[in-house]
C-alpha cells in the first residue's frame, strides 16, 4: 500500500524531470558538424515539440541573436518598445524551424504575446523590483537560465491528495489501486488520444504551467538557477541577472526534490540548448524570484 503511493509520487517526479533528461540526450547527440536544439511548448495544447539540427555556424548565429534579444529588452523603456522585440524573436526562431510543429508564425506571435490580452492593465504600472530579486504580474516574460524546469500545476495537488488518502484511508487498498490507475491515465493520456480523449483534455491543463528556478534535493544539495529574466507587466519593465531561486510557494515539493517555483500561469515556448540552459519566452500570470532560497 505504501509502495503504491510512493510509486505515484515517483511517476510525478519523473514527469517533472523529463525536460532535464531531454536536455542531456540532446547534449549527448552532438557531433562536430551539427548541434541539436529542441523546442518545448508550455501551456499551448495541440502542438508537438520539435528538434532541429543546426550547423555550428547556424547555432552560433542563433546564440548571437539571443544575446542581442536580451540587450534590446534591457534597453526598452516602455511596453510599446518591448512587445515588438518579442514578436521579432519569434520570427527569428521561425527562420531556424524552431517553432512547435504545426504552429504558424502569426499564430506563435499571437500566443507568445497573448495578442495584447493584458494591454489595458499594463497602463497601471507600479515601481520596479529591487536589486535582490524580481516580481511582476500579468506579464510578458523572457529569459535564459540553468536549472530551469517546467511542471504541470496539477502535479503537487495530486501528490498531496494521494498522501491525504493514505493517511485517511490506510486500509482501503483497492482505492489506492484505482487512484493509481487514474493518475497513470493522466500521465499517458497525450499518447493515447484515441483511447482516452478525456485524459488528454485533463493534461491540457498544462496551459497553466509552472516555471521553476533552482532546487533543493533530498541529499541536502541546493542549487540556484543561473542566467537572466526580463519581464514586462503590471510592475513595469524589470530585469534580473545572476543566480536566483523561485520565490512562489507552489508546488510544496515531494520526497525526492523540491523545485522553487518562480512563475505561474506560464504560456510560451522553451528552447533546450546544448549547454544545458533553457531559453524561454511567453506570458505569465505571476513571477517572483530572489537571490536566496525561500
N, C-alpha and C positions, 0 to 999 in steps of 0.2 A: 504494500500500500504506500509506504513512504517512498519506495523506489519509483512508483508510478508518478508521484508528484514531482520528485526530483527530475524524472525523465522529461516531464512537460517543461520545467524550467530550463533544462539544458537545451531543449528544442528552441526556446525563445532566445537563449544566449547565442545559439548557432545562427539564428536568423539575424540577430543584431550584428554579429561579426562577419557575416558573409561578405560585405564590401571589403573588409580588410583582407580576407583571403583572396578576393579577386585581384586586389592590388598586387599581392605577392605573385600571383600567377602571371599577371601582365609583366611584371619586372623580370621574372624568370624566363619569359619567352623572347626577350630582346636578343637581337643578333647585331652584327657590326654594321649592317646596312639599313635596318628598319627599327622603328620604335612603335610599339602598340599603345594607343590611348583609348580608354573606354569611357563611355558616357552613360550615366545612370539617371533615369527620370525619378523625380521625387514629387509626389502629390499630383502627378499627371497621369491618371489611369488611361489605358488604351494604347499606350505606345511601348515599344520594346527598347531595351538598352542596345547600344551599338558599340562595336570595337573597330577601330580603323588603324591600319598600318601606315605610318608616315615615314618618309625618308628622314635621315638625320637632318638634312637641310630644311625640310618642311617643319620638323619638330622644333628646331632652333628658331625658326621664324615664328612659330606659334608661341614659344616661350617669350620672345621679344615682344610680341603683341600683348600678351598677358601682363607683362611689366608696364607697357605703355598704357594699358587699360587702367591699372592701378594709379598711375601717375595722373591720368586725366580725371579720375574720380577724386583724387586728393585735391586737385586744383579747382574742382567745381564748387561754386558758391551758392547756387540755387537749385531747386528741384528741376526747373526747366532746363538747366545745363546738364544735370545728371541723367535724366531719362534717355536722351539720345545716345549717351555713351553706352548704356545697357543695350539699346537697340543695335548699335554698331557692333557690339561684341557678339551678339547672336549671329549677325551676318558674317562675321569673321569665322565663327565656328562652322557655319554652313559651308564656307569655302573648303573646309577640310572634311566635309561629310560627317561632322561630329554631332549633328542633331540627332535626337532619338529617331529610330526607324518609323516611318510613316508620318512624321511631323514636317509640315511645310515651314518655310522661312517666316512667312507672315504669321502663321499660327504660333510658332515658337516665340516670336517677338511679342505677340499679344499675351501669351501665357506668362512669360517671364516678367513682364511689367504689369500684369493683371489688367491691361488695357485701360489704365487710368482709373481703376475702380475706387482708389482711395484719394484721388486728386483733391476733392473739396476739403477733406480732413487735413491734408498736408499744409493747408494755409495756417492752421493753428499751431505753429511751431513754438517750441519752448527752448530753453537753453541746452546746449550740447553736453555730453557726458564729460566727466573729469578724466585726468590722465591715468587713473588707476583702473579704468575699465570703460565699458561702453554699454549703453542701453538705448533701446528705441522701440517704437510700436508702430504697427501697420506700415511697414517699411519695405523698400527695396533693399536687398542685401547682396553683397558680393564679397568674395574673399578667397584666400588660398592658405591652407594650413595642414600640418601633420596632425595625426591623432584626431581626425575628424570622422565622425560616424553618423550614419542615418539610421533612425529607428522608427518603427511603427508605434504610434501613440497607444494602441491597444495592448501592446506587449506588457508594460508594467501593471496595467489594470487587471489583465487576465492572470498574471503571476500572483498578485495579491488575492484575487478571487479563489484561485486554487489553494493557496495556503490557508485562507479563511475556511474553506470547506474541509480541509484536512483537520483543522482544529475543532470545527463544529460537528463534523460527522466522521469521527475516526474509524467507525466500523462499517461505513457504507462503501464497501469495496467496489461494488458494481457501479456506484455513482461516479467514483473516480475513473473507472474504465470508460464509461460513457463520455465523461468530460474530456478525457484524454483523446478519444477519437474525434470529438468535436474540435478541439484545439488543432489536432493534426490536420483536419479538413481545412481549417482556415489557412494553415501554412502552405498546403499543397494545392489550394484552390486555383491559383492562377495557372497551374499546369494541367488542370483537369476541367477546362472551361465547358466542355460538352457534357461532363458528368455532374459537376457541381456548380451551376451558374450562381446559386445563392452565395456560396463561399467566395466566389470571385467578386461579387458585389461587396462583401464584407471586407475583403482585403483592399478594395479601392479606397477604404478609409485612410489609407496611407496618404491621401490627399492632405491630411493634416500632419505631415511628417515632423519628426523632431531632428534637429541637428545638435549633436553633442560634441564638445571640445574638451579633450583630456579625459583621464580616467584614473580610478583607484582600483587596484586588483586585490584579490583575496590574499596574495602573498605579501601585501604591505607596500607595494610599489605605487607611487603616484607620478604620473607623467602629464605634463601640460601639452596643449596644442601650441604649435609654433608657426607664426605667419602673420597674416593681416586680415582685418574685416573692415568693410565700409558699408554704412547704412544711410538711407535717405527716408525719413518718415516724420512722425509727429514731433520728435525731438530734433528736427532739423537734419543737417548733414554732419556726420561724425565718422571718425576712423580710429582704428587701434592697430598698432604693430608691435609684435614681440611675443612673449609667452603668455598664455591666458587659459582660463578654465570657464566652462559654462556655469552660470550662477542661478539658473531656474531650477527649483526643487522638484523636478519631474523628468525622468522616472526616478523612483526611490532607489532602485537597484535590484540586484539579485545576489545569490550566494557566491558567484564567481567573480563578478566585476561590477563596479559602479561607474556609469558614464555620467559626465557632468553636462547636462542639457544646457545649451546656450541659445537655442532658437526653437520656438514652437510655431506650428502652422506654416511650415516651410513648403513652398511650391516652387519648383525650379529644376535645374539640372546640375549634375555634379560630374566633373571630369576626374578620372583616376590617372595620375601622372606617374611616370616611371620612378621618380624619386620618393614615391610613397606619400606624396602630399595630395590633397584634393583641392580642386578649384571649383567653386560653386557660385551660382548666381540665380536670383529669383526674388520672391517676396516672402515675408514672414509676418505673422501676427505680433510676435514679441521677440526681442533679442536682448540678452543680458549676459555679459561676460566680465570677468575681473582677473586681476593678476595673481590671485591666490585661490586655493581650493575653497569651495563654500563650506 
